[in-house]
Amino acid sequence: MWVLIHYIAQIFLLCLLGRIVLSWFPPSGPGPVETLRRVLFRITEPVLGPIRALLPPVRLGGMGLDLSPMIVFIGLEILLAWLPG
Protein backbone atom coordinates (compact mmCIF):
# COMPACT_ATOMS: atom_id res chain seq x y z
CA MET A 1 0.00 0.00 0.00
CA TRP A 2 2.83 2.43 0.81
CA VAL A 3 4.32 1.77 -2.59
CA LEU A 4 1.08 2.84 -4.28
CA ILE A 5 0.98 6.07 -2.24
CA HIS A 6 4.62 6.66 -3.13
CA TYR A 7 3.93 6.24 -6.87
CA ILE A 8 0.86 8.49 -6.77
CA ALA A 9 2.83 11.19 -4.96
CA GLN A 10 5.66 10.91 -7.52
CA ILE A 11 3.20 11.25 -10.40
CA PHE A 12 1.61 14.26 -8.71
CA LEU A 13 5.05 15.84 -8.32
CA LEU A 14 5.69 15.36 -12.05
CA CYS A 15 2.32 16.95 -12.85
CA LEU A 16 3.16 19.85 -10.54
CA LEU A 17 6.54 20.33 -12.19
CA GLY A 18 4.88 20.25 -15.62
CA ARG A 19 2.37 22.88 -14.51
CA ILE A 20 5.15 25.10 -13.18
CA VAL A 21 7.11 24.89 -16.44
CA LEU A 22 4.04 25.49 -18.62
CA SER A 23 3.07 28.51 -16.51
CA TRP A 24 6.19 30.31 -17.76
CA PHE A 25 4.83 30.35 -21.32
CA PRO A 26 1.74 32.17 -22.59
CA PRO A 27 -1.28 30.11 -23.67
CA SER A 28 -0.81 28.93 -27.24
CA GLY A 29 -4.43 28.53 -28.29
CA PRO A 30 -6.06 25.20 -29.17
CA GLY A 31 -3.65 22.32 -29.48
CA PRO A 32 -1.91 19.55 -27.56
CA VAL A 33 0.10 21.88 -25.32
CA GLU A 34 -3.01 23.73 -24.22
CA THR A 35 -4.79 20.42 -23.60
CA LEU A 36 -1.87 19.28 -21.43
CA ARG A 37 -1.95 22.61 -19.57
CA ARG A 38 -5.67 22.16 -18.81
CA VAL A 39 -5.18 18.54 -17.64
CA LEU A 40 -2.30 19.50 -15.35
CA PHE A 41 -4.32 22.41 -13.99
CA ARG A 42 -7.27 20.10 -13.18
CA ILE A 43 -4.97 17.61 -11.45
CA THR A 44 -3.00 20.09 -9.34
CA GLU A 45 -5.49 22.89 -8.60
CA PRO A 46 -7.46 21.00 -5.88
CA VAL A 47 -4.24 20.89 -3.83
CA LEU A 48 -2.80 24.30 -4.78
CA GLY A 49 -6.04 26.29 -4.48
CA PRO A 50 -6.53 26.01 -0.71
CA ILE A 51 -2.86 26.77 -0.06
CA ARG A 52 -3.05 29.80 -2.36
CA ALA A 53 -6.11 31.00 -0.41
CA LEU A 54 -4.11 30.87 2.84
CA LEU A 55 -0.90 32.30 1.41
CA PRO A 56 -1.39 35.13 -1.08
CA PRO A 57 1.23 35.74 -3.79
CA VAL A 58 4.36 37.59 -2.71
CA ARG A 59 4.66 40.94 -4.51
CA LEU A 60 7.86 41.44 -6.49
CA GLY A 61 7.67 44.80 -8.20
CA GLY A 62 4.79 44.65 -10.64
CA MET A 63 4.25 40.89 -10.42
CA GLY A 64 3.23 38.33 -7.83
CA LEU A 65 5.12 35.14 -7.01
CA ASP A 66 2.84 32.20 -6.19
CA LEU A 67 4.54 30.15 -3.48
CA SER A 68 1.88 27.42 -3.26
CA PRO A 69 3.60 25.02 -5.74
CA MET A 70 6.85 25.26 -3.78
CA ILE A 71 5.07 24.55 -0.49
CA VAL A 72 3.30 21.50 -1.95
CA PHE A 73 6.53 20.29 -3.57
CA ILE A 74 8.47 20.52 -0.29
CA GLY A 75 5.61 18.98 1.68
CA LEU A 76 5.35 16.00 -0.67
CA GLU A 77 9.11 15.48 -0.63
CA ILE A 78 9.04 15.39 3.18
CA LEU A 79 6.10 12.95 3.07
CA LEU A 80 7.94 10.71 0.59
CA ALA A 81 11.04 10.73 2.78
CA TRP A 82 8.98 9.48 5.73
CA LEU A 83 7.05 6.79 3.86
CA PRO A 84 8.47 3.30 4.16
CA GLY A 85 9.64 1.62 1.00
trRosetta pair geometry for C-beta under 8 A, 3 or more apart (Angstrom, degrees):
i j d omega theta_ij theta_ji phi_ij phi_ji
1 4 5.8 -52 -157 31 37 112
1 5 6.7 35 149 -14 67 104
2 5 5.6 -54 -150 39 37 112
2 6 6.1 43 149 -24 67 106
2 83 5.3 163 -168 -179 107 103
2 84 5.2 -3 165 68 171 81
2 85 4.7 142 105 15 120 133
3 6 5.4 -52 -149 35 32 117
3 7 6.4 31 153 -18 65 104
3 85 5.2 -99 -74 147 76 155
4 7 5.8 -54 -148 36 31 109
4 8 6.4 30 155 -17 65 107
5 8 5.8 -55 -145 38 31 111
5 9 6.2 31 155 -18 65 107
5 83 6.4 -157 96 -132 117 147
6 9 5.9 -58 -149 37 27 110
6 10 6.4 28 153 -20 63 107
6 80 6.3 98 -134 -133 81 89
6 83 5.5 -176 -79 111 97 150
6 85 6.1 -126 -27 93 151 111
7 10 5.6 -53 -146 35 32 112
7 11 6.4 32 155 -18 66 104
8 11 5.8 -53 -148 37 31 110
8 12 6.3 33 152 -19 64 106
9 12 5.6 -53 -147 37 32 113
9 13 6.4 37 152 -22 64 103
9 76 5.3 173 -170 -164 107 108
9 79 6.5 -143 -134 97 154 120
9 80 5.6 -172 114 -75 143 103
9 83 7.9 170 20 -12 152 154
10 13 5.6 -51 -150 33 32 114
10 14 6.7 33 151 -18 63 102
10 80 7.4 93 -66 -110 78 140
11 14 5.6 -52 -152 35 35 112
11 15 6.5 36 149 -18 65 103
12 15 5.5 -52 -148 37 36 113
12 16 6.2 39 151 -21 66 104
12 43 7.2 -160 -125 155 73 112
12 44 7.4 133 -165 -97 83 80
12 47 7.6 67 -173 -6 130 159
12 76 6.8 -147 92 -125 116 155
13 16 5.5 -51 -146 36 32 114
13 17 6.3 34 153 -19 65 104
13 73 6.7 95 -134 -128 91 75
13 76 5.7 -169 -76 112 103 147
13 77 7.7 91 -109 -64 139 77
14 17 5.6 -51 -146 37 32 112
14 18 6.3 35 153 -19 64 105
15 18 5.6 -54 -149 37 31 114
15 19 6.4 33 152 -20 64 104
15 40 5.3 180 -170 -135 85 84
15 43 4.8 -68 175 103 153 142
15 44 5.6 -173 126 -56 107 105
16 19 5.7 -52 -148 34 32 111
16 20 6.5 34 152 -21 64 104
16 44 5.3 133 -93 -116 70 133
16 69 5.8 156 -175 -150 105 98
16 72 6.3 -150 -127 102 151 124
16 73 6.1 -174 125 -79 145 90
16 76 8.0 163 10 17 156 153
17 20 5.6 -51 -149 33 32 113
17 21 6.5 29 155 -16 65 105
17 73 7.9 92 -68 -108 79 122
18 21 5.9 -55 -146 38 31 107
18 22 6.1 23 159 -12 66 111
18 36 7.3 -96 165 161 129 110
18 40 5.1 -130 101 -112 111 146
19 22 5.9 -60 -141 44 29 106
19 23 6.2 37 156 -31 64 105
19 37 7.6 107 -122 -144 67 61
19 40 4.3 -174 -74 147 90 122
19 41 6.5 132 -124 -75 118 53
19 44 5.1 -87 -21 26 161 157
19 69 7.2 -159 91 -109 111 134
20 23 5.8 -54 -152 25 27 114
20 24 7.7 34 150 -26 57 96
20 69 5.4 145 -81 163 110 162
21 24 6.2 -50 -170 15 38 113
22 25 6.2 -66 -160 41 47 101
22 33 7.3 173 -132 -180 116 92
22 36 7.1 -164 -90 108 154 102
22 37 5.0 -165 156 -103 146 93
22 40 6.6 123 32 58 144 152
25 28 7.4 1 137 -48 116 100
27 34 6.1 59 -161 -110 88 106
27 37 7.1 -155 -114 86 81 168
28 31 5.9 -55 105 46 113 129
28 33 5.2 37 37 77 139 128
28 34 5.7 -137 58 -51 84 99
29 34 6.5 -112 92 -44 23 148
30 34 6.0 -104 -126 55 23 147
31 34 5.3 93 54 15 68 102
31 35 7.1 -124 105 -6 36 93
32 35 5.4 -53 -145 36 34 115
32 36 6.3 37 155 -20 67 103
33 36 5.7 -52 -150 36 32 112
33 37 6.4 37 149 -23 64 104
34 37 5.3 -47 -146 32 36 117
34 38 6.5 36 154 -18 64 102
35 38 5.9 -54 -151 35 31 109
35 39 6.4 31 152 -18 65 106
36 39 5.7 -55 -146 37 33 111
36 40 6.2 29 157 -16 67 108
37 40 6.0 -58 -147 40 27 108
37 41 6.3 31 153 -23 63 108
38 41 5.6 -54 -147 35 31 115
38 42 6.4 29 156 -19 65 105
39 42 5.9 -56 -150 36 30 109
39 43 6.4 26 153 -18 65 108
40 43 5.7 -56 -146 37 33 110
40 44 6.0 5 165 1 69 115
41 44 6.5 -72 -137 49 23 92
41 45 5.5 30 171 -36 66 117
42 45 6.4 -39 -120 22 19 113
43 46 8.0 -79 167 21 24 98
44 47 6.0 -69 -167 45 54 103
44 48 5.4 34 148 -12 88 119
44 69 7.8 16 173 -106 137 94
44 72 7.9 132 -162 108 99 166
45 48 5.6 -65 -127 50 35 102
45 49 5.2 48 173 -39 74 107
46 49 6.3 -34 -127 20 19 117
47 50 7.5 -69 -170 34 27 97
47 51 7.2 11 149 -4 61 116
47 72 5.7 92 137 -124 119 140
48 51 5.8 -71 -155 45 39 109
48 52 5.7 40 154 -25 76 111
48 68 4.6 103 -157 132 83 130
48 69 6.3 -4 -113 -72 124 66
48 72 6.2 -72 -87 -28 74 148
49 52 5.7 -59 -145 36 27 111
49 53 6.5 29 156 -23 63 104
50 53 5.5 -50 -149 30 35 115
50 54 6.7 27 155 -12 64 104
51 54 5.9 -59 -153 40 35 106
51 55 6.0 -18 164 28 72 109
51 68 4.1 135 102 -136 114 103
51 71 5.7 -173 -173 79 143 135
51 72 6.4 -145 -1 -53 165 97
52 55 6.6 -76 -127 65 25 74
52 56 7.6 60 179 -109 63 35
52 57 7.8 6 -151 -51 92 76
52 66 6.5 -15 -114 -152 109 107
52 68 4.4 -51 -66 -47 77 151
55 67 5.9 -75 134 68 132 111
55 68 6.3 160 69 -73 114 81
55 71 7.1 114 36 -26 159 156
56 64 7.8 -70 156 -160 82 134
57 64 3.2 62 127 166 139 118
57 65 5.8 152 -169 62 90 34
57 66 5.0 -48 -102 -79 99 59
57 67 7.3 153 -125 -2 49 77
58 64 6.6 142 65 -161 36 69
58 65 4.6 -24 60 58 94 98
58 67 6.2 59 -11 -33 109 115
59 63 7.7 153 -152 88 54 34
59 64 5.7 -38 -95 -101 53 74
59 65 7.9 -159 -68 14 7 80
60 63 5.6 -22 69 72 88 82
60 64 7.1 141 20 -113 78 21
60 65 5.4 51 -8 -24 123 110
66 69 6.6 64 115 3 101 94
67 70 5.2 -59 -166 43 65 114
67 71 5.9 67 139 -26 86 103
68 71 5.6 -55 -144 35 35 112
68 72 6.3 32 160 -16 68 105
69 72 5.8 -57 -146 40 32 108
69 73 6.0 36 155 -23 67 109
70 73 5.5 -52 -143 36 31 115
70 74 6.3 27 159 -15 65 106
71 74 6.1 -56 -146 39 28 106
71 75 6.1 27 155 -18 63 111
72 75 5.6 -58 -143 40 29 112
72 76 6.1 26 160 -17 66 107
73 76 6.2 -58 -147 38 24 106
73 77 6.4 24 155 -18 61 108
74 77 5.7 -56 -147 37 31 112
74 78 6.4 32 154 -18 65 104
75 78 5.8 -54 -150 35 31 110
75 79 6.4 32 151 -18 65 106
76 79 5.4 -51 -145 38 36 114
76 80 6.2 36 155 -19 67 104
77 80 5.7 -51 -144 37 31 111
77 81 6.4 35 153 -23 63 104
78 81 5.7 -53 -150 32 31 113
78 82 6.7 22 154 -13 64 108
79 82 6.0 -65 -153 40 31 105
79 83 6.4 37 153 -32 67 103
80 83 5.7 -45 -143 22 35 115
